[in-house]
Amino acid sequence: MTLGTLFWLFIAGFVVWYWWQAKAIKDSVLKAAHRYCKSMDVLLLDDAVYLRGLWFKRDPQGSLRVWRRFLFDFATTGEERYTGRAIMLGRKIVHMELDPHRF
């Protein structure tokens, strides 16, 4: 086994690991969005969340964490679509909000 082969195996392993972790994080945000929409008496549309921001920021303890912003669509009556946001810092959701909407 050559060094080049080991390098490509490492890259492939890293890609698989990253995809697995990203899927787990997205699934947890989707569950949280379902709960939040239910508590706010709105309907989560498309059963999906979309990653729209990725950065590094510090948490309150000063540790560097990955900051992620997810968007999702919701409706109050089923006629109009609105946007909601979920902000994660590390593996913790630190903020969730809904755009102003009609009741």
C-alpha positions in Angstrom: 0.0 0.0 0.0 1.5 3.3 -1.1 1.3 6.7 0.6 -1.0 8.0 -2.2 -3.4 5.1 -1.6 -3.5 5.8 2.1 -4.1 9.5 1.4 -7.1 8.8 -0.8 -8.5 6.3 1.7 -8.2 8.9 4.4 -10.0 11.5 2.2 -12.8 9.0 1.4 -13.2 8.1 5.0 -13.4 11.8 6.0 -16.0 12.5 3.4 -18.2 9.6 4.6 -17.7 10.7 8.2 -18.6 14.3 7.4 -21.7 13.2 5.5 -22.8 11.0 8.3 -22.4 13.8 10.9 -24.1 16.4 8.7 -27.1 14.1 8.2 -27.4 13.5 12.0 -27.3 17.2 12.7 -29.8 17.9 10.0 -32.2 15.3 11.4 -31.9 16.7 14.9 -32.7 20.2 13.6 -35.7 18.8 11.6 -37.1 17.3 14.8 -36.6 20.5 16.7 -38.3 22.5 13.9 -41.3 20.0 14.1 -41.5 20.6 17.8 -41.2 24.4 17.6 -43.8 24.7 14.8 -46.2 22.5 16.8 -45.7 24.7 19.9 -46.3 27.8 17.8 -49.4 26.3 16.2 -48.1 26.4 12.6 -47.4 23.7 10.0 -43.9 22.8 8.9 -43.9 22.5 5.1 -42.0 20.0 3.0 -40.7 18.1 6.0 -37.2 19.6 5.4 -34.6 22.1 6.7 -32.0 23.7 4.5 -28.4 24.6 5.6 -27.9 28.2 4.6 -24.9 29.3 6.6 -21.8 27.7 8.1 -19.1 29.5 10.1 -16.9 29.2 13.2 -17.8 31.2 16.3 -17.1 31.0 20.0 -19.6 29.7 22.5 -20.1 31.4 25.9 -17.3 29.5 27.4 -14.9 30.7 24.7 -14.5 27.4 22.8 -14.5 27.6 19.0 -17.6 25.8 17.6 -19.2 25.4 14.2 -22.1 27.9 13.7 -24.9 26.7 11.4 -28.0 28.5 10.1 -30.9 26.4 8.8 -34.0 27.6 7.1 -37.4 25.9 6.9 -40.8 26.8 5.4 -44.0 26.9 7.4 -47.6 28.0 6.9 -50.4 29.0 9.2 -53.4 28.3 6.9 -51.7 26.3 4.1 -52.1 29.2 1.6 -49.0 31.3 2.3 -45.4 30.2 2.9 -43.2 31.8 5.5 -39.6 31.2 6.5 -38.3 30.0 9.9 -34.7 29.9 11.1 -32.8 27.7 13.4 -29.3 28.6 14.6 -26.9 26.0 15.9 -23.7 26.5 17.8 -21.8 23.2 18.0 -24.5 20.6 18.5 -26.9 22.8 20.4 -29.7 24.9 19.0 -29.3 28.3 20.4 -32.0 30.2 18.6 -35.2 29.4 16.6 -37.6 32.0 15.1 -40.4 32.4 12.7 -40.9 35.3 10.3 -43.9 37.5 11.0 -47.0 35.8 9.8 -50.8 35.9 9.8 -52.8 33.8 12.3 
